[in-house]
């Protein structure tokens, strides 16, 4: 009898604080038709992981309760095996990937990850696995949100939370589209926001965000990408019949003054990931921890003050 191959993964046993994260040994998953198995070298720790672990998504009706829940959305690694019909990728190829299914028994916090080929793209050339892993969820969220705003070169856009992972990519991508960016950022992040393309900076703790923005852009910006979930405060900075998009669930305001309001929900897209990987974007890694220290990473992320993303790395087997 051939012994079943195993791998290590971190899952949430029930829901609660970081203490529910557990390192388990499970069967090595096989890719089905149209799927790819990736040997994970790095998996990003994102705020949505904390929300998933806490059980908030179950309470919101976005996923079913499980005894064990997979954690982790995006990863970088090497193609290990291809399912039937996959021709665009090759074994041994360095890739990035994103899972956009909430309700799964295994996530990216694992030694191996099976994804649909439509969610996998070549990794950014020259980037470390840790840096590459920070791109899929955050970069794609920023890209798709900007697409929703549908602004033209020369238009103005407010990006809230510009010091964060999604906000940083949003500023950089907006500037590359020829948009004039007002970045809302704290003093510690102002220099970074300017370095990736912000034309103006407004303070994160401003008492009247809309007034500060309108002093810089009379009449208000043409659009706002609200990565901080400020809702009506960010909407008030947008001109009438402009556009607003939020990436924070439940924070979308009413479409006042004819403003187009969008609530963005991520969807995996290999073509868009391939475009992002080729852009040489600014990839920020705060720290790399062993996979087994996922709970420590969750504690650190919850404490705040991190620049860039924390990344988990499975220990290489001998």
N, C-alpha and C positions, 0 to 999 in steps of 0.2 A: 504494500500500500504506500502511495506517495503522500508524504506529509503535506498538509495544507500550509501554504505560505502565509506568513503573518506580517503585520506592520504595527507600529506605534502611532497613536493619535491622542489628541486631547479633546474631550467632549465635556458637556455640562450634564452632570447627573442631577436631574431635577432643575430647579431654578432658584436663584438667590445671588449671594455675593461671590467673590472670586473663589471662595472655599468649595463651590460646587464643581469647579473645573477638576477633571480627573484624567490622568494618563492611563490609557487602556491599550491592550493588545487585541487586535481584531484581524479578521481575514483580509488578505491583500485583495483589493477590488480589481476585477477585470473590466476593461473597456468593452462596451457593447458596440453595435454598428453605429458609425458616425461619431464615436467617442475617442478620447485620447487619455492615456494614463501618464501622469507626470510624476517624476521623482522630485519631490519638493526640496528645494534648497533654502527657501525663505518664504515665510507667510506673514503678511502684515496684520498688525493689531489695530483695528479701527473702532470708532465709537459704537458702530452698530453691533459689534461683537459684545460689548458690555450690555447693550439693550437686549440682545438676544438671550444672553446668559441670565439676565435678571428675571425673565419671564414677561417683560412688558409687551413683547410682540404677541405672545399668547393672549394676554389680557385684551389687547387691541383687536384680536380676531384675525391677525395677519398670518398666523401659523398655528398648527395643532400642537397640543402638549405631547411631549415624548418623555420616556424614562431617561433616554440619552439623546442629547441634541448636538449636532455638529456645529462647530464654531469656526469662523474664519471664512472670508470671502475671496481674497486674492492671493496669488502666489507666483513665485518664479522658480523655474527648475529646468529639468531636462526631460524630453519626451522619452518615455520608457517603453511604451507599447501602443500600437495603433489598433483601433477597432476596424471592422470591415468597412470598406468604402472611403476611408480617409486617405486622401492623396496629397493634400496641400502641406502636410507636415511630415517629418521624417524622424525615425528613432535617433537619439543622440542630439537632436536640435535643442538649443536653448530657447525657452519660451516663457511667456507670461500668460496667466489665465484668470478668469473671473467666474465665480458661480453666482447666479442671480436667483436661485431657488432658496427661499427662506427655510422651508421645512425639510431638512435632510438629516440623516443619522450621522454623517461624517462631513466635516468641512475642510478648510485649507490647513488647519492645525493638525498636520499629519505628515507621515513620511512619504505617502503617495496620495495623489488626488486624481480622480477621474472626472473629466469634464467633456461636454459636447465640443466637437472641433470648432463649432461656430463661436466658442467662447475663448479660444486660444490663439495667440499670435506670436510671431518671433519676438524675442526679448530685445530691448534697446542695445544697440552695438556698444561695446565698451563699458557697459554698466555692470556693477556687481549684482549678484543675485538679490542681495538685500535692497539695493537701490531700485532695481527693476520691479521688485514686488510691491513697491509703494505706488506704482503707476496705475494699475487697472481700475480699481474701484474709484479712487479719488480723481484721477485724470479723466476717466470716462464720464463720471458724474458732472464734472465741470464742462466738458465738451458738449454733452447732450443738453445741458441746461442752457448754454449759450445758443445752441441751435434753436431751442424753444423761443428765446428772446427775438431771434431773427433780425438782428440789428445790422446796419450797413457800415462800411468803413467811414470813419469820420464822426459816427454817432458817439454819444457819451454813455457810460454805464457805471453804476455804483456796484462795487463788490464788497459785501459785508463779510467780516471774518477773514480778511485777506491774509492774515498770518497763519491760518490753518492750512491743512493739506488740500482740501477742495478749493478753498479761497485762493491759495497761492497759485494753483494750476489755472484757476479761472482768470486771475489777473494776467498771467503770462499768455494764455491762449487768446484772451480778448485783445491784448496789445498786439499780438501777431496778426490778428484779423483787421488791424487798423482802427480799433476802437480806442477812444480816449477814456481812460479808467480813473475813477475816483475810488480809492481803496480805503475802507474803514479798517484801521489797524491800531493796536497799541503802540506805545513809544518804542518798545523792544522790537517790533516787527516793521516799523516804518521804512528802515533802510532796505530790508529784504523786499518789501512791496515795490519800492522804487526800482530796485535792481532787476525785477522781472517785468517792469513796464508801466507801473502806475504813474500817472501824470500829477495827480493830487492825492493828498492824504488827509483824512478826517479821523479824529481820535475815536478810539473804541468806547470810551466812557463819556462821550459827548452827551450833554443833557438834552439837546435838540438836534438830532442827526439831520433832519430835513433842512433846518435853517442853515446848518454848517455847509451842507452840500449845495444848497441853492445860492449861497454866497460865492461859491466857486463856479457854479454852472447856473446862471440866472434862468429861472423858469423850471429848473429841475432836469435831471438826466433823462435820456431817451429810454433807459432801461435800468433794472436793478437785478443782480443775481445775489439772492439773500442766503448765504451759506451759514449765517449765524442764527437764523430763525427769528429775526426781529419783527417780521410781519408788518403791521401798519406803520411802524416807525420807518422802515425802509421804503414802503410804498409811498409814503408822503414825500419822499425825495424825488419821485418820478414825475415827469410832466404829464399833463392830461393826454390820454390816448397813447401812452407809452406802453412799456412791457415790463412785467415783473415775474421772476421765477424763484421758487424756494426749493431747497433740497432737504428741508427739515419737515418730517411728517407732521401734519396737523397745524402748521403755522401759516398756511396760506390765508391772506386777508381777503375781504370782499373786493370785487373789481370796481372800486370807486373811480370816478372821473373818466370812465371809459378805458381804463388801463387793462390790458390783457394780463390775466393772472394765471400762472401755471404752477402746479405742484409736480415736481419731477420725481419719477421713480426709475431707478437704474435698470437697464437691460443690457445683457452681454452682447457684444458686437465685435467679432474678430476683425472685420474690415476697419472699423474705427480704432481698435486697439493697435492695429498695424500702423495706421497713420500716426497715432500718438507716439508709438515707439520710435518712429523715424524722425521726430521733431527735435530731439536733443533737448528735452525740457529739463528744468531744474528738479532733481530728485533728492529729497531730504530724508536722511535716516537719523533718528535720534539715538538709537542704540539697538544692538542685536543681542538677544538672549536665547539660551537653549529652549527648545520646545517645551521641556518639562517645567520651565519657569513661567508658563502662561499666566498663572495667577498673579505673580509679581508684576508682569507687564500690565495686567488689568488694573492693579492697584496704582501703578505709576500713571497710567493714562487717566484714570478717574481723578487723581490728585491735581492734574492740570499742569500748565507751565512748560509743556514739552514742545520743542520746535522740531517739526518733521514727525516721522512715524517710528514707533517701536516695531521691531521685526523679530519673529521667532525663527530659529534655525534648527532643524532636526540634526542630532549628532550623527556624523558619518559612521557607518558600520565598518568594522575591521574587515 
